[in-house]
Amino acid sequence: MAEKLIADNRRARHDYHLLDRYEAGLVLTGTEVKSLREGRATLQRAYADLRDGEVWLVGAHISTYDQGNIANHDPDRDRKLLLHTKEIAALTGKVRERGFTLVPTRLYFKNGRAKVEIALARGKETRDKRTDIAKRDADRQIERVMKGAKSRR
């Protein structure tokens, strides 16, 4: 179960409350896979969209493959995600009724296959972001004090 991380969407943790996470496969072309193996992808502005009972990854950028030919892929095209029917049905209900968003959090290879982790997310308000930053700073401060106390013993 070797995993090789390609891209991590750290911005998603800052902008959203991440709830349930799902692992999905990706439908890719050959040059996209080669470009991913070189680690050339970004998920910053990406999101997942539900269309006609299918889930699509929109806004993910996979750079063109340098050694590719005229049949190279479009770097910003929408890519189909592979999920089980029950998972898609559950996601559809939650996104339509409760106003959740599907956000990709990680893009990685698992056993040689490209996977994307999508999270069911609710947007954070500015005050939520501020409290998270304050909590993180307080935790860092406590860690520093504890580390200093251990070294003095």
N, C-alpha and C positions, 0 to 999 in steps of 0.2 A: 504494500500500500504506500509506495513512495510518492510523495507529492512534491512538485517543483512549482513554486510560486512565480507567476508571470507578472501580475499587476495586483496592487492592493488599493482599494478605494477608501483611504483614511478620511477623506472629506465626508463620506457618508456617515461615519460615526459622530462627526461634529454637527452635521445638519439634521440628523434624523434620530428618533428613538427606534432602534432596531429590535424587532420582536422575533418572529419565526424565521428560520433560515432554511433554504432548500438548495440542494445540489442539482444542477441541470447540465446536460450535455449541450454541445454547440454544433450546428451544421456549418461546416467550414469548407473552403476550397483548399487545394494543395498549397498554393502560395501563402494563404493565410496561416496555415499550420507552420510552414517554414519560418515565417516572420515571427510567430509566437515563440517558436523555439529560440529565436534570437532575443526574446524578451521585449519586443517592440509593440507594446499595446498600452492604452490608457483607458481608464473607466471613469474619469472625473465627471463628465457631464452625461453619463449613460444612465438609462433607466430601462425597465422591462415594461412591455406593453401587451395587453391582451387583445387579440384580434381573431374573430371567428373561431373561438375555441382553441387557439394556439397562442403561445407566448413568444414574443420577439424581443431581442436585445437591440435597443435603439440608442444611437449616439456613442457607442464604443468605437474607439479609433484603433485599428490594427494597420500599422504602416505597410506600404507596399514592399514586396520582397525585392531586394536590390538585384539579385541574379535572375529575377523573373523576366519573362518575355512580354509580348503584346497581350497575352492572356492573363496579365496580372489583375488582381482583384481591386475593387473600389474600396479604399480604406475606411469609409464611413457608412458602408451599406448596413441595412438592418439584417440581423442574423437570427435564424430560428433557434429557439431553445427547446431541448428535449426533456419533457417531464412526463410523469405518469398521468393518465386521465383523471384519476381521483385528486391528485395534487393540483391540477389545473382547475378542476371544479371548485375545490376549496379556496384557491387563490381568487378565482373569479367572484365568488360570493363575498369575500372579505373586502376586495378592492372596490366593488360596486356599492356595497351597502355602507361600509364604515369609513370610507375615504382614506384608505391606506394607499401607499405607493409601493411599487416593487423596485428595489434599488440593488444593483450588483455590488457586492462587497469585495469579492476576490475572483481572480482569474488564474487558473493553475492547471498543470498537467497531473493527472492521477492515473497511474498504470499506463502511461503513454497516450491517454485520451484527454483532450481539452475539456475542462469543466469550468463552470461559472457558479459561484455561490450567490444566490439572490436572497434578499431579506425583505420581509414584509415590514414596512417602515411608516412611521407617522412623523411629520415634520416638526422640528423643534421651533419654539418661539425664541426671540432674542433673550428673554430673561432666563430660559432654560439653559441656553448656551453659556450665559454669564455664570450661573450657579455651577455648571459643570467645570468651568475654568477655575472658579474659586475653590471648588472641592479638590481638583487636581493639584493646585498650588498648596493647599493645606496638607494634603497627603505627602507631597514632596518635602515640605517643611518638617513634618513629623518624622519622616524617614531620615532626614539629615540629622535631626536631634538624636534619634535612636542610634544612628551609626556613630555619632560623636560620643555618646554615652558608652557604647561598647568598646571603643578604642581607648578610653580613659581607664578602663578596669585593669 
